[in-house]
Amino acid sequence: MASLARQKIKASIKSRGNLSISQLFNFPAHLHHNPMNTLVAFYQNLGLALSLMVIATFLLAGMIKGVIGLGLPTIAMGLLGLAMAPSQAAALLIIPATLTNVWQLAFGGHLHRLIKRLWPMLLAIFIGTGAGTLWIGMAGGHWVVRGLGAALLLYALSGLLLPTLHVAPRTERWLGPLCGVLTGVITSATGVFVIPAVPYLQALGLNKDELVQALGLSFTVSTLALASGLLWRGALGGGELSASLLALIPAVAGMLLGQWLRQRISAPLFKRVFFIGLGVLGGHLLING
């Protein structure tokens, strides 16, 4: 049965022309009842080159997240966006992003205090993502890819050029929700949820452990909101979740490697290289769409 299903998939792809990522997610309905069949069919039809690209992307993204506490969805969306539609790339990162973010927010001992302080921004992120899904969505057009490139480039430039900002307690009351809404709208359109949430959190004067945990908390809410939006639009089914589950393996391996590297290299130097690479990638997406 599984062999016959795979033959039908290959015949369907052949009849529709060249192999595309979006086509690969259109599995026959009965395959969704067997996750192993879905996984086998996905990677057999994906091909060796693109399979290795997915693995290498999540390994690199996980390693960067392990070193500096962020970057997994940003790197994954940026690199996978070179080969597939943003909505498909976003579906692939749902499980790796969610579990690695939960892992990140679970350690540090500041969770209760951070939730009490950041809940207006977190609620605004969820609302902004939902509104953006209804209003914009990830249609996969050129403007969405260019929007992703612009978000990556802006984030890279802010990390390289801008001084550390500071948010006063009175300003935090209205700036937090505003940053949350803007982050949610950008998330719904591009799958990247670092702008402007990350610069805002960095400006709150949190210590290192608090910042890493706050980033994990913000990213978890953003990922769950994005998953809800993709599910509502019908872009997150059994095939996408199965493929995303396998992407968790290189993501976790990369995160463990990154945590090991964090103890042995200069974090400021790594951040500088990271932002330069991110800016180059963002510029490429912005220009070529």
VMD Tcl script that draws the C-alpha trace (Angstrom):
set ca {
  {0.00 0.00 0.00}
  {2.76 2.43 0.93}
  {4.70 1.52 -2.23}
  {1.63 2.12 -4.38}
  {1.03 5.46 -2.68}
  {4.61 6.55 -3.33}
  {4.24 5.61 -7.01}
  {1.10 7.73 -7.23}
  {2.92 10.68 -5.68}
  {5.80 10.36 -8.14}
  {3.38 10.09 -11.07}
  {1.45 13.13 -9.85}
  {4.62 15.21 -9.50}
  {5.90 14.10 -12.89}
  {2.60 15.05 -14.53}
  {2.71 18.53 -12.97}
  {6.24 19.33 -14.09}
  {9.35 20.03 -12.08}
  {9.60 19.04 -8.46}
  {8.52 21.76 -6.02}
  {8.44 21.90 -2.24}
  {4.80 22.96 -2.08}
  {3.76 19.94 -4.15}
  {5.59 17.64 -1.81}
  {3.23 18.53 1.02}
  {0.16 17.33 -0.93}
  {0.16 13.73 0.25}
  {-2.74 11.38 -0.46}
  {-5.21 11.49 2.40}
  {-4.73 7.88 3.49}
  {-1.00 8.44 4.03}
  {-1.76 10.83 6.89}
  {-3.01 7.86 8.89}
  {0.47 6.38 8.94}
  {3.17 8.88 10.01}
  {6.01 6.58 8.94}
  {4.61 6.28 5.41}
  {4.26 10.05 5.29}
  {7.87 10.59 6.35}
  {9.23 8.00 3.92}
  {7.22 9.46 1.04}
  {8.25 13.00 1.91}
  {12.00 12.39 1.94}
  {11.98 9.97 -0.99}
  {10.30 12.55 -3.20}
  {12.13 15.53 -1.77}
  {15.42 14.29 -3.17}
  {18.87 14.07 -1.63}
  {19.97 17.66 -2.27}
  {16.95 19.37 -0.72}
  {16.80 16.85 2.13}
  {20.40 17.69 3.00}
  {19.54 21.38 2.76}
  {16.73 21.00 5.31}
  {18.99 19.03 7.67}
  {21.91 21.47 7.33}
  {19.62 24.47 7.78}
  {18.17 23.25 11.07}
  {21.56 22.08 12.31}
  {23.02 25.55 11.66}
  {19.97 27.36 13.05}
  {19.97 25.21 16.19}
  {23.68 25.82 16.72}
  {23.23 29.60 16.47}
  {20.32 29.47 18.90}
  {22.44 27.43 21.30}
  {25.19 30.08 21.24}
  {23.23 33.35 21.40}
  {19.72 32.27 22.48}
  {17.94 33.18 19.23}
  {18.12 32.76 15.48}
  {16.50 29.36 14.80}
  {13.35 30.60 13.00}
  {15.21 33.53 11.46}
  {17.93 31.38 9.91}
  {15.50 28.60 8.97}
  {13.08 30.98 7.24}
  {15.91 32.82 5.53}
  {17.68 29.76 4.09}
  {14.60 27.66 3.35}
  {13.03 30.75 1.77}
  {15.63 30.40 -0.99}
  {14.05 27.11 -2.08}
  {10.38 27.13 -1.02}
  {7.41 29.35 -0.26}
  {7.45 31.10 3.14}
  {4.31 29.26 4.31}
  {5.96 25.88 3.66}
  {9.17 26.95 5.42}
  {7.12 28.20 8.37}
  {5.30 24.86 8.61}
  {8.63 23.01 8.74}
  {9.93 25.09 11.67}
  {6.83 24.80 13.92}
  {7.89 21.78 16.00}
  {11.66 22.55 16.20}
  {10.97 26.18 17.11}
  {8.31 25.33 19.69}
  {10.25 22.64 21.54}
  {13.60 24.45 21.52}
  {11.89 27.63 22.75}
  {10.10 25.76 25.55}
  {13.45 24.23 26.47}
  {14.98 27.71 26.55}
  {12.25 29.33 28.66}
  {12.07 26.45 31.16}
  {15.50 27.14 32.66}
  {16.62 30.26 34.50}
  {14.30 30.61 37.47}
  {12.73 33.90 36.31}
  {9.68 32.62 34.43}
  {6.96 33.79 36.86}
  {8.41 37.31 37.12}
  {8.89 37.59 33.37}
  {5.32 36.50 32.60}
  {4.01 39.06 35.10}
  {6.07 41.80 33.45}
  {5.72 40.84 29.79}
  {2.16 39.50 29.53}
  {0.80 42.64 27.75}
  {3.40 42.25 25.00}
  {2.86 38.49 24.77}
  {-0.91 38.89 24.47}
  {-0.40 41.57 21.82}
  {1.89 39.21 19.86}
  {-0.82 36.56 19.77}
  {-3.50 39.07 18.77}
  {-1.26 40.70 16.16}
  {-0.41 37.33 14.61}
  {-4.07 36.36 14.43}
  {-5.07 39.69 12.90}
  {-2.17 39.50 10.46}
  {-3.19 36.00 9.41}
  {-6.69 37.23 8.58}
  {-5.46 40.43 6.94}
  {-2.24 39.42 5.18}
  {-1.37 35.74 5.55}
  {1.60 34.05 3.88}
  {0.50 34.06 0.28}
  {4.03 33.17 -0.85}
  {4.27 36.03 -3.35}
  {7.41 37.96 -4.16}
  {6.48 40.80 -1.83}
  {6.32 38.36 1.11}
  {9.81 37.04 0.32}
  {11.09 40.61 -0.02}
  {9.38 41.47 3.25}
  {11.24 38.60 4.90}
  {14.52 39.89 3.44}
  {13.78 43.41 4.68}
  {13.03 42.10 8.20}
  {16.29 40.13 8.28}
  {18.32 43.05 6.94}
  {16.77 45.50 9.40}
  {17.46 43.18 12.30}
  {21.06 42.64 11.20}
  {21.72 46.37 10.82}
  {20.18 47.11 14.21}
  {22.40 44.48 15.81}
  {25.55 45.85 14.13}
  {25.04 49.60 14.22}
  {22.59 50.68 16.88}
  {23.69 51.28 20.46}
  {21.95 49.48 23.28}
  {18.61 51.16 23.89}
  {16.89 51.57 27.24}
  {13.14 51.58 27.90}
  {11.84 53.52 30.89}
  {9.20 51.82 33.09}
  {6.53 54.35 32.10}
  {7.28 53.84 28.39}
  {7.14 50.07 28.84}
  {3.40 50.21 29.56}
  {2.47 51.24 26.02}
  {5.60 50.33 24.05}
  {5.43 46.65 25.02}
  {1.94 46.04 23.56}
  {2.81 48.12 20.47}
  {5.94 46.05 19.83}
  {3.88 42.91 20.40}
  {1.27 43.84 17.79}
  {3.91 44.82 15.23}
  {5.85 41.60 15.89}
  {2.67 39.56 15.41}
  {1.82 41.21 12.09}
  {5.37 40.69 10.79}
  {5.27 37.08 12.02}
  {2.04 36.39 10.13}
  {3.52 37.75 6.89}
  {7.09 36.41 7.02}
  {7.38 33.74 9.73}
  {10.13 35.82 11.40}
  {9.32 37.03 14.92}
  {12.41 38.96 15.96}
  {11.37 42.47 14.87}
  {10.71 44.52 16.95}
  {10.37 42.11 19.91}
  {14.07 41.26 20.28}
  {15.39 44.87 20.29}
  {12.62 45.76 22.76}
  {13.53 42.92 25.14}
  {17.21 43.81 24.85}
  {16.34 47.37 25.91}
  {14.63 46.34 29.17}
  {17.90 46.01 31.09}
  {17.49 42.29 31.82}
  {20.51 40.30 32.90}
  {21.87 37.58 30.64}
  {19.81 34.70 32.07}
  {16.63 36.78 32.19}
  {17.10 37.91 28.59}
  {17.62 34.38 27.28}
  {14.54 33.18 29.16}
  {12.47 36.20 28.02}
  {13.45 35.50 24.40}
  {12.36 31.88 24.79}
  {9.03 33.02 26.23}
  {8.39 35.53 23.45}
  {9.39 33.07 20.73}
  {7.17 30.34 22.18}
  {4.10 32.58 22.08}
  {4.99 33.72 18.55}
  {5.46 30.14 17.32}
  {2.18 28.93 18.82}
  {0.35 31.93 17.35}
  {1.94 31.25 13.94}
  {0.97 27.57 14.14}
  {-2.63 28.56 14.95}
  {-2.69 30.87 11.94}
  {-1.26 28.23 9.60}
  {-3.74 25.65 10.93}
  {-6.64 28.06 10.40}
  {-5.53 28.67 6.81}
  {-5.18 24.92 6.15}
  {-1.40 25.11 5.69}
  {-0.55 22.88 8.66}
  {-1.68 19.29 8.29}
  {-0.31 15.84 9.00}
  {2.29 15.97 6.22}
  {3.70 19.29 7.36}
  {3.79 18.27 11.02}
  {5.49 14.96 10.19}
  {8.17 16.73 8.16}
  {8.56 19.31 10.95}
  {8.98 16.53 13.52}
  {11.98 15.11 11.66}
  {13.50 18.59 11.43}
  {13.57 18.59 15.24}
  {16.48 16.10 15.27}
  {19.11 18.33 13.58}
  {17.71 21.38 15.40}
  {18.26 19.82 18.84}
  {21.66 18.45 17.80}
  {22.67 21.91 16.63}
  {21.41 23.53 19.84}
  {23.47 21.14 21.97}
  {26.51 21.89 19.80}
  {25.87 25.61 20.15}
  {25.65 25.39 23.94}
  {28.97 23.55 23.92}
  {30.52 26.20 21.64}
  {29.17 29.05 23.79}
  {31.59 28.04 26.54}
  {34.56 28.10 24.16}
  {34.25 31.09 21.82}
  {33.69 34.81 22.15}
  {29.95 35.50 22.10}
  {30.40 39.13 20.86}
  {32.51 37.94 17.93}
  {30.01 35.22 17.06}
  {27.15 37.73 17.24}
  {28.98 40.06 14.87}
  {29.56 37.29 12.32}
  {25.95 36.16 12.75}
  {24.54 39.62 12.05}
  {26.79 40.11 9.00}
  {25.68 36.78 7.53}
  {22.07 37.56 8.33}
  {22.36 40.94 6.61}
  {23.81 39.35 3.46}
  {21.01 36.78 3.38}
  {18.36 39.42 3.99}
  {19.77 41.63 1.26}
  {19.73 38.73 -1.19}
  {16.07 37.96 -0.46}
  {15.13 41.65 -0.59}
  {16.76 42.21 -4.01}
  {15.91 38.92 -5.74}
  {12.59 38.14 -4.03}
}
mol new
graphics top color blue
foreach p $ca { graphics top sphere $p radius 0.5 }
foreach p [lrange $ca 0 end-1] q [lrange $ca 1 end] { graphics top cylinder $p $q radius 0.2 }
display resetview
